[in-house]
Amino acid sequence: TKVNLMDELQKIRRTAAKKIPGAPHQVWLVLDATTGQNAVSQAELFNKAIGLTGLIITKLDGTAKGGIVIGICRELKVPVLYIGIGEKVDDLRPFEPEDFVNAILE
């Protein structure tokens, strides 16, 4: 269940903090752009449980325009760091806000 998952993530966070001072230094959530508006509620749950520091949005090469990015960034004040535009490692790119907005408006 969601509760069990969040409890496990909190436990991992606590364990890391015991072993490495200040850990975790970054907490990134990877979201599938095709998830749609449900991604906002998912991100809220993860942020509440473990405190996100960044997002990676995948599958922006498909039909998804990635409008979820705007909602999540507005609600959580968490930056998008990378986007995935394919299935290969080279298809993971740094997020460029201006390029993203232009793609949405096309």
DSSP file (Angstrom, degrees, kcal/mol; ACC not computed):
  #  RESIDUE AA STRUCTURE BP1 BP2  ACC     N-H-->O    O-->H-N    N-H-->O    O-->H-N    TCO  KAPPA ALPHA  PHI   PSI    X-CA   Y-CA   Z-CA
    1    1 A T     >        0   0    0      0, 0.0     4,-2.2     0, 0.0     5,-0.2   0.000 360.0 360.0 360.0 168.5    0.0    0.0    0.0
    2    2 A K  H  >  +     0   0    0      1,-0.2     4,-2.6     2,-0.2     5,-0.2   0.890 360.0  54.1 -61.1 -39.5    1.0    3.6   -0.2
    3    3 A V  H  > S+     0   0    0      1,-0.2     4,-2.5     2,-0.2    -1,-0.2   0.928 108.6  48.2 -62.8 -45.1    1.4    3.9    3.5
    4    4 A N  H  > S+     0   0    0      1,-0.2     4,-2.3     2,-0.2    -1,-0.2   0.905 111.7  50.2 -62.3 -41.4    3.8    0.9    3.6
    5    5 A L  H  X S+     0   0    0     -4,-2.2     4,-2.4     2,-0.2    -2,-0.2   0.933 111.8  46.9 -62.4 -46.2    5.8    2.4    0.7
    6    6 A M  H  X S+     0   0    0     -4,-2.6     4,-2.3     1,-0.2    -2,-0.2   0.886 111.3  52.1 -65.1 -38.3    6.1    5.8    2.4
    7    7 A D  H  X S+     0   0    0     -4,-2.5     4,-2.0    -5,-0.2    -1,-0.2   0.914 110.3  48.7 -62.3 -42.8    7.1    4.1    5.7
    8    8 A E  H  X S+     0   0    0     -4,-2.3     4,-2.4     2,-0.2    -2,-0.2   0.908 110.8  50.1 -63.7 -42.6    9.8    2.2    3.9
    9    9 A L  H  X S+     0   0    0     -4,-2.4     4,-2.3     1,-0.2    -1,-0.2   0.894 110.1  50.2 -64.1 -39.7   11.1    5.3    2.2
   10   10 A Q  H  X S+     0   0    0     -4,-2.3     4,-2.4     2,-0.2    -1,-0.2   0.888 109.9  51.5 -64.3 -38.1   11.2    7.2    5.5
   11   11 A K  H  X S+     0   0    0     -4,-2.0     4,-2.5     2,-0.2    -2,-0.2   0.915 109.3  49.5 -64.6 -43.4   13.1    4.2    7.0
   12   12 A I  H  X S+     0   0    0     -4,-2.4     4,-2.5     1,-0.2    -2,-0.2   0.909 110.6  51.1 -61.0 -42.2   15.7    4.3    4.2
   13   13 A R  H  X S+     0   0    0     -4,-2.3     4,-2.1     2,-0.2    -2,-0.2   0.927 111.4  46.8 -61.5 -45.7   16.1    8.1    4.7
   14   14 A R  H  X S+     0   0    0     -4,-2.4     4,-1.7     2,-0.2    -2,-0.2   0.905 111.9  50.9 -63.4 -42.1   16.7    7.6    8.5
   15   15 A T  H  X S+     0   0    0     -4,-2.5     4,-1.6     1,-0.2    -2,-0.2   0.914 110.3  48.7 -63.0 -43.8   19.2    4.8    7.9
   16   16 A A  H  X S+     0   0    0     -4,-2.5     4,-2.7     1,-0.2     7,-0.3   0.906 109.3  53.3 -61.9 -41.2   21.2    6.9    5.4
   17   17 A A  H  < S+     0   0    0     -4,-2.1     5,-0.2     1,-0.2     6,-0.2   0.826 106.8  52.6 -65.4 -31.6   21.2    9.8    7.8
   18   18 A K  H  < S+     0   0    0     -4,-1.7    -1,-0.2     1,-0.2    -2,-0.2   0.872 116.3  38.7 -69.4 -36.5   22.6    7.6   10.5
   19   19 A K  H  < S+     0   0    0     -4,-1.6    -2,-0.2     1,-0.2    -1,-0.2   0.826 125.1  32.1 -84.6 -34.2   25.5    6.4    8.3
   20   20 A I  S >< S-     0   0    0     -4,-2.7     3,-2.3    -5,-0.2    -1,-0.2  -0.973  88.2-118.4-130.5 116.3   26.3    9.6    6.5
   21   21 A P  T 3  S+     0   0    0      0, 0.0    -3,-0.1     0, 0.0    -4,-0.1  -0.276  99.1   8.9 -55.4 130.2   25.9   13.0    8.2
   22   22 A G  T 3  S-     0   0    0      1,-0.3    -5,-0.1    -5,-0.2    -4,-0.1   0.441 101.6-175.7  80.9  -0.2   23.4   15.1    6.3
   23   23 A A    <   +     0   0    0     -3,-2.3    -1,-0.3    -7,-0.3     2,-0.1  -0.442  54.5  47.5 -77.3 153.1   22.3   12.3    4.1
   24   24 A P        -     0   0    0      0, 0.0     3,-0.1     0, 0.0    -1,-0.1   0.587  64.1-178.6 -76.6 145.0   20.4   12.0    1.8
   25   25 A H  S    S+     0   0    0      1,-0.2     2,-0.3    -2,-0.1    -2,-0.1   0.800  73.0  21.2 -79.9 -29.4   21.9   15.1    0.1
   26   26 A Q        -     0   0    0      2,-0.0     2,-0.4    28,-0.0    -1,-0.2  -0.995  60.1-167.6-137.8 143.2   19.4   14.9   -2.8
   27   27 A V        -     0   0    0     -2,-0.3    26,-3.4    -3,-0.1    27,-1.4  -0.916  16.4-176.6-132.5 106.4   16.0   13.2   -3.1
   28   28 A W  E     -a   54   0A   0     -2,-0.4     2,-0.5    25,-0.2    27,-0.2  -0.836  13.6-152.7-107.7 140.4   14.8   13.0   -6.7
   29   29 A L  E     -a   55   0A   0     25,-2.0    27,-2.5    -2,-0.4     2,-0.6  -0.944   8.5-148.2-110.2 130.2   11.5   11.6   -7.8
   30   30 A V  E     -a   56   0A   0     -2,-0.5     2,-0.4    25,-0.2    27,-0.2  -0.880  20.6-173.5 -99.1 122.5   11.1   10.1  -11.3
   31   31 A L  E     -a   57   0A   0     25,-3.0    27,-3.2    -2,-0.6     2,-0.5  -0.928  25.0-128.0-120.3 141.8    7.7   10.6  -12.8
   32   32 A D  E >   -a   58   0A   0     -2,-0.4     3,-2.0    25,-0.2     4,-0.3  -0.768  15.7-144.9 -84.2 122.3    6.2    9.3  -16.1
   33   33 A A  G >  S+     0   0    0     25,-2.7     3,-0.9    -2,-0.5    33,-0.3   0.739  96.8  65.1 -62.7 -22.8    4.7   12.3  -18.0
   34   34 A T  G 3  S+     0   0    0      1,-0.2    -1,-0.3    24,-0.2    25,-0.1   0.576  79.8  82.8 -77.9  -6.5    1.9   10.1  -19.3
   35   35 A T  G X  S-     0   0    0     -3,-2.0     3,-0.8     1,-0.2    -1,-0.2   0.803  81.0-166.0 -64.9 -29.1    0.6    9.7  -15.7
   36   36 A G  T X   -     0   0    0     -3,-0.9     3,-1.9    -4,-0.3     4,-0.3  -0.419  53.9 -15.4  77.5-151.4   -1.2   13.1  -16.1
   37   37 A Q  T >> S+     0   0    0      1,-0.3     3,-1.2     2,-0.2     4,-0.8   0.679 123.4  74.7 -67.4 -17.9   -2.6   15.0  -13.3
   38   38 A N  H <> S+     0   0    0     -3,-0.8     4,-2.0     1,-0.2    -1,-0.3   0.762  83.4  71.0 -62.4 -23.1   -2.4   12.0  -10.9
   39   39 A A  H <> S+     0   0    0     -3,-1.9     4,-2.8     1,-0.2    -1,-0.2   0.819  89.2  60.5 -63.4 -30.8    1.3   12.7  -10.9
   40   40 A V  H <> S+     0   0    0     -3,-1.2     4,-2.2    -4,-0.3    -1,-0.2   0.942 107.0  43.8 -63.1 -47.1    0.7   15.9   -8.8
   41   41 A S  H  X S+     0   0    0     -4,-0.8     4,-2.0     2,-0.2    -2,-0.2   0.876 113.4  52.2 -67.7 -35.5   -0.9   13.9   -6.0
   42   42 A Q  H  X S+     0   0    0     -4,-2.0     4,-2.3     2,-0.2     5,-0.2   0.943 110.3  47.8 -62.0 -46.9    1.9   11.3   -6.2
   43   43 A A  H  X S+     0   0    0     -4,-2.8     4,-2.7     1,-0.2    -2,-0.2   0.880 109.1  54.2 -62.9 -38.1    4.6   13.9   -5.9
   44   44 A E  H  X S+     0   0    0     -4,-2.2     4,-2.5     2,-0.2    -1,-0.2   0.919 108.8  48.8 -61.7 -43.4    2.8   15.5   -3.0
   45   45 A L  H  X S+     0   0    0     -4,-2.0     4,-2.1     2,-0.2    -2,-0.2   0.932 114.1  44.8 -62.5 -46.7    2.8   12.2   -1.1
   46   46 A F  H  X>S+     0   0    0     -4,-2.3     4,-2.9     2,-0.2     5,-0.6   0.908 113.3  50.8 -64.6 -41.4    6.5   11.6   -1.8
   47   47 A N  H  X5S+     0   0    0     -4,-2.7     4,-1.8     1,-0.2    -2,-0.2   0.911 111.1  48.2 -63.5 -42.3    7.4   15.1   -0.9
   48   48 A K  H  <5S+     0   0    0     -4,-2.5    -1,-0.2    -5,-0.2    -2,-0.2   0.891 117.1  43.0 -64.6 -38.9    5.5   14.9    2.4
   49   49 A A  H  <5S+     0   0    0     -4,-2.1    -2,-0.2    -5,-0.2    -1,-0.2   0.905 137.0   3.4 -76.1 -42.6    7.1   11.6    3.3
   50   50 A I  H  <5S-     0   0    0     -4,-2.9    -3,-0.2    -5,-0.2    -2,-0.2   0.453  95.4-112.0-131.0  -1.8   10.7   12.2    2.4
   51   51 A G     << -     0   0    0     -4,-1.8    -4,-0.2    -5,-0.6     2,-0.1   0.949  30.9-132.2  68.6  92.4   11.2   15.8    1.2
   52   52 A L        -     0   0    0     -9,-0.2   -24,-0.2     1,-0.1     3,-0.1  -0.449  23.3-176.8 -76.8 146.3   12.0   16.0   -2.5
   53   53 A T        +     0   0    0    -26,-3.4     2,-0.3     1,-0.3   -25,-0.2   0.475  68.7   0.2-115.4 -10.2   14.8   18.1   -3.8
   54   54 A G  E     -a   28   0A   0    -27,-1.4   -25,-2.0    24,-0.1    -1,-0.3  -0.986  58.9-132.7-171.1 163.5   14.3   17.5   -7.5
   55   55 A L  E     -ab  29  80A   0     24,-2.0    26,-3.2    -2,-0.3    27,-1.3  -0.924   2.2-160.6-126.1 149.6   12.2   15.9  -10.3
   56   56 A I  E     -ab  30  82A   0    -27,-2.5   -25,-3.0    -2,-0.3     2,-0.5  -0.997  14.6-158.3-124.8 124.5   13.0   13.9  -13.4
   57   57 A I  E     -ab  31  83A   0     25,-2.1    27,-3.0    -2,-0.4     3,-0.3  -0.913  13.1-168.2-107.6 122.8   10.1   13.7  -15.9
   58   58 A T  E     +a   32   0A   0    -27,-3.2   -25,-2.7    -2,-0.5   -24,-0.2  -0.579  56.8  37.3-106.4 169.5   10.3   10.8  -18.4
   59   59 A K    >   +     0   0    0     27,-0.3     3,-0.9    -2,-0.2     5,-0.4   0.789  60.7 140.3  63.1  34.2    8.4    9.9  -21.6
   60   60 A L  T 3   +     0   0    0     24,-2.6    25,-0.2    -3,-0.3    -1,-0.1   0.466  61.6  72.4 -81.2   0.1    8.2   13.4  -22.9
   61   61 A D  T 3  S+     0   0    0     23,-0.3    -1,-0.2    25,-0.1    24,-0.1   0.590  92.7  64.2 -86.1 -11.6    8.9   12.0  -26.3
   62   62 A G  S <  S-     0   0    0     -3,-0.9    -3,-0.0     2,-0.1    -2,-0.0   0.214 115.9 -62.0 -90.9-147.9    5.4   10.5  -26.6
   63   63 A T  S    S+     0   0    0      2,-0.0     2,-0.2   -29,-0.0    -3,-0.1   0.692 101.9 102.7 -76.7 -18.5    2.0   12.1  -26.7
   64   64 A A        -     0   0    0     -5,-0.4   -30,-0.1     1,-0.2   -31,-0.1  -0.466  53.8-164.6 -69.5 132.3    2.4   13.6  -23.2
   65   65 A K        -     0   0    0     -2,-0.2    -1,-0.2   -32,-0.1    -5,-0.1   0.592  39.9-118.5 -90.6 -13.0    3.2   17.3  -23.4
   66   66 A G    >   +     0   0    0    -33,-0.3     3,-2.0    -7,-0.1     4,-0.4   0.758  58.9 151.8  85.0  24.0    4.3   17.3  -19.7
   67   67 A G  T >>  +     0   0    0      1,-0.3     4,-1.2     2,-0.2     3,-0.7   0.725  64.2  74.7 -60.0 -20.2    1.7   19.8  -18.4
   68   68 A I  H 3> S+     0   0    0      1,-0.2     4,-2.6   -35,-0.2    -1,-0.3   0.805  82.5  69.3 -60.9 -28.1    2.1   18.0  -15.1
   69   69 A V  H <> S+     0   0    0     -3,-2.0     4,-2.6     1,-0.2     5,-0.3   0.908  97.2  49.8 -57.9 -43.7    5.4   19.8  -14.7
   70   70 A I  H <> S+     0   0    0     -3,-0.7     4,-2.2    -4,-0.4    -1,-0.2   0.930 112.3  46.7 -63.0 -46.7    3.7   23.1  -14.2
   71   71 A G  H  X S+     0   0    0     -4,-1.2     4,-2.4     2,-0.2     5,-0.2   0.908 114.6  46.0 -63.1 -43.4    1.3   21.8  -11.6
   72   72 A I  H  X>S+     0   0    0     -4,-2.6     4,-3.0     2,-0.2     5,-0.5   0.933 113.5  48.0 -67.1 -46.1    4.0   20.0   -9.6
   73   73 A C  H  X5S+     0   0    0     -4,-2.6     4,-1.6    -5,-0.3    -1,-0.2   0.893 114.2  47.8 -62.4 -38.7    6.4   22.9   -9.6
   74   74 A R  H  <5S+     0   0    0     -4,-2.2    -1,-0.2    -5,-0.3    -2,-0.2   0.921 118.6  39.2 -67.8 -43.9    3.7   25.3   -8.6
   75   75 A E  H  <5S+     0   0    0     -4,-2.4    -2,-0.2    -5,-0.2    -3,-0.2   0.910 129.9  25.1 -73.4 -43.8    2.4   23.2   -5.8
   76   76 A L  H  <5S-     0   0    0     -4,-3.0    -3,-0.2    -5,-0.2    -2,-0.2   0.623  86.7-134.6-102.8 -15.4    5.7   21.8   -4.4
   77   77 A K     << +     0   0    0     -4,-1.6    -4,-0.2    -5,-0.5    -3,-0.1   0.896  57.6 142.2  58.3  39.9    8.3   24.4   -5.3
   78   78 A V        -     0   0    0     -6,-0.4    -1,-0.2    -5,-0.1    -2,-0.1  -0.952  48.6-124.7-113.1 129.3   10.6   21.5   -6.4
   79   79 A P        -     0   0    0      0, 0.0   -24,-2.0     0, 0.0     2,-0.6  -0.407  12.0-124.9 -77.1 148.3   12.7   22.0   -9.6
   80   80 A V  E     +b   55   0A   0    -26,-0.2   -24,-0.2     1,-0.2     3,-0.1  -0.817  30.2 178.0 -84.8 125.8   12.7   19.7  -12.6
   81   81 A L  E     +     0   0A   0    -26,-3.2    14,-2.3    -2,-0.6     2,-0.3   0.826  58.6   9.8 -99.0 -40.8   16.3   18.7  -13.1
   82   82 A Y  E     -bC  56  94A   0    -27,-1.3   -25,-2.1    12,-0.3     2,-0.4  -0.952  57.0-152.4-140.6 157.2   16.1   16.3  -16.1
   83   83 A I  E     -bC  57  93A   0     10,-2.8    10,-3.0    -2,-0.3     2,-0.5  -0.972  13.5-138.9-128.4 148.5   13.7   15.1  -18.7
   84   84 A G  E     + C   0  92A   0    -27,-3.0   -24,-2.6    -2,-0.4   -23,-0.3  -0.924  22.4 171.1-106.6 127.1   13.6   11.8  -20.6
   85   85 A I        +     0   0    0      6,-2.3     2,-0.3    -2,-0.5     7,-0.1   0.088  67.0   0.5-121.5  21.9   12.8   12.0  -24.3
   86   86 A G  S    S-     0   0    0      5,-0.2   -27,-0.3     2,-0.1   -26,-0.1  -0.952  82.7 -84.7-179.8-166.1   13.5    8.3  -25.2
   87   87 A E  S    S+     0   0    0     -2,-0.3     2,-0.2    -3,-0.1     5,-0.0   0.507  91.5  84.2-104.4  -6.0   14.6    5.0  -23.9
   88   88 A K  S >  S-     0   0    0      1,-0.1     3,-1.8     0, 0.0    -3,-0.2  -0.597  85.0-113.8 -99.5 160.3   18.4    5.3  -24.0
   89   89 A V  G >  S+     0   0    0      1,-0.3     3,-1.7    -2,-0.2    -1,-0.1   0.872 117.4  58.8 -57.0 -38.8   20.7    6.9  -21.4
   90   90 A D  G 3  S+     0   0    0      1,-0.3    -1,-0.3    -6,-0.0    -3,-0.0   0.640  93.2  68.9 -67.1 -12.8   21.6    9.6  -23.9
   91   91 A D  G <  S+     0   0    0     -3,-1.8    -6,-2.3     2,-0.1     2,-0.7   0.450  76.1  94.4 -86.5  -0.4   17.9   10.5  -24.1
   92   92 A L  E <   +C   84   0A   0     -3,-1.7    -8,-0.2    -8,-0.2   -34,-0.1  -0.843  60.7 176.8 -91.3 117.6   18.0   11.9  -20.5
   93   93 A R  E     -C   83   0A   0    -10,-3.0   -10,-2.8    -2,-0.7    -2,-0.1  -0.875  36.4 -95.4-125.3 151.8   18.7   15.6  -20.8
   94   94 A P  E     -C   82   0A   0      0, 0.0     2,-0.3     0, 0.0   -12,-0.3  -0.393  52.1-104.5 -59.9 142.0   19.0   18.5  -18.4
   95   95 A F        -     0   0    0    -14,-2.3   -13,-0.0   -15,-0.1   -15,-0.0  -0.562  32.9-167.0 -74.4 128.0   15.7   20.4  -18.2
   96   96 A E     >  -     0   0    0     -2,-0.3     4,-2.3     1,-0.1     3,-0.2  -0.935   7.3-158.6-116.5 104.3   15.6   23.7  -20.1
   97   97 A P  H  > S+     0   0    0      0, 0.0     4,-2.5     0, 0.0     5,-0.2   0.859  90.0  50.9 -53.7 -42.5   12.6   25.7  -19.0
   98   98 A E  H  > S+     0   0    0      1,-0.2     4,-2.2     2,-0.2     5,-0.2   0.925 111.7  46.8 -64.9 -43.6   12.4   27.8  -22.1
   99   99 A D  H  > S+     0   0    0     -3,-0.2     4,-2.1     1,-0.2    -1,-0.2   0.890 111.7  53.0 -62.8 -38.9   12.6   24.8  -24.5
  100  100 A F  H  X S+     0   0    0     -4,-2.3     4,-2.0     2,-0.2    -2,-0.2   0.932 109.2  47.2 -62.8 -47.5    9.9   23.1  -22.4
  101  101 A V  H  X S+     0   0    0     -4,-2.5     4,-2.0     1,-0.2    -1,-0.2   0.916 111.2  51.9 -62.1 -43.4    7.5   26.1  -22.6
  102  102 A N  H  X S+     0   0    0     -4,-2.2     4,-0.8     1,-0.2    -1,-0.2   0.892 108.8  51.2 -60.0 -39.8    8.1   26.3  -26.4
  103  103 A A  H  < S+     0   0    0     -4,-2.1     3,-0.5     1,-0.2    -1,-0.2   0.878 109.3  50.1 -66.3 -38.2    7.3   22.6  -26.8
  104  104 A I  H  < S+     0   0    0     -4,-2.0    -1,-0.2     1,-0.2    -2,-0.2   0.887 110.6  49.8 -66.1 -38.2    4.0   22.9  -24.8
  105  105 A L  H  <        0   0    0     -4,-2.0    -1,-0.2     1,-0.2    -2,-0.2   0.590 360.0 360.0 -79.6 -10.2    2.9   25.9  -26.9
  106  106 A E     <        0   0    0     -4,-0.8    -1,-0.2    -3,-0.5    -2,-0.1   0.502 360.0 360.0 -69.4 360.0    3.6   24.1  -30.3
